[in-house]
């Protein structure tokens, strides 16, 4: 066993966010792009949490552009970028752009040479400490299939030839975990290195394309991955952002079991529920007796999932497994959770309901694959 520094990556720390979007335009598309950007920036300026943005053009290559924006925190940006309004607003840009790459950074330090601030003011909205991590990025997608086709979809997703996971000397697909709850599929991936390069590489592999084609007839919402606009809209709507990832600093156990728990939120309470679970997992990471060694909270609208790596069986400690250890925590989850949607209604102070919730929330594992050199 090895001891490592405690890892915590969170969208809930309140630090300001810098978003960088690199674009490569098609030849002759600049005027169309500028018109689309002008329309977009006028809209985004009124979005709560938006501070500023800049459009820049390369001094070396005129086809290369950069949009950088600043936000009060990650939360308003994630709400905006995953909204239907944003999908429609950026659609006119798609025909102008050959390639894009988006990067998001919280602000740790900054300098104000011409307008000195007090030390207190200078720290406002800054990330408090540098984060520790292993260079792994987590990304998840969720979508639904037509009721009654679940077994066919499971068979397709569980039985496919794994793609080449190493993209280059530093970038590789580290792990892929798929789960189902009813007719909802959640696919989580871990990438070491460049997330976008890995996703593009994997999507281009024939065996992956065959799987995506095979499940198309069973999807509740049609898509055409051969059409770039249709594919872009599908993956934007399916994105399930990682709101927080925490790994305990205690020695890593020799054997860990991976689970994905599904927490449908009361309408409009998804972000609040994700924040609650994130806070609970922060506490669990400092608890030497917690069976939860690592956790990632994903959230989009009222869909909240929590991927946990645990020691032992979940039902040995359902309170810790569900993330509700501590006085009043079960009642707080009860307030935020759509019990009817998960099939468990009534007080979570009841041991029977607690065990039922754990059984209902624990998503069915479809496949869990790690790269050979993980």
Secondary structure by P-SEA (a helix, b strand, c coil): cccccbbbbccccccbbbbbbbbbbcccaaaaaaaaaaaaaaaacccccccbbbbbbbcccccbbbbbbbcccaaaaaaaaacaaaaaaaccccccccbbbbbbbcccccccccccccccccccccccbbbbcccbbbbbbbbcccccaaaaaaaaaaccccccccccccccccbbbbbbcccbbbbbbbbcccaaaaaaaaaacaaaaaaaaaacccccbbbbcccaaaaaaaaaaacccccbbbbbccccccbbbbbbbbbbccccaaaaaaaaaaaaaaaaaaccccccccbbbbbcccbbbbbbbbcccccccccccccccccaaaaaaaacccccccccccccccaaaaaaaaaaaccccccccccccc
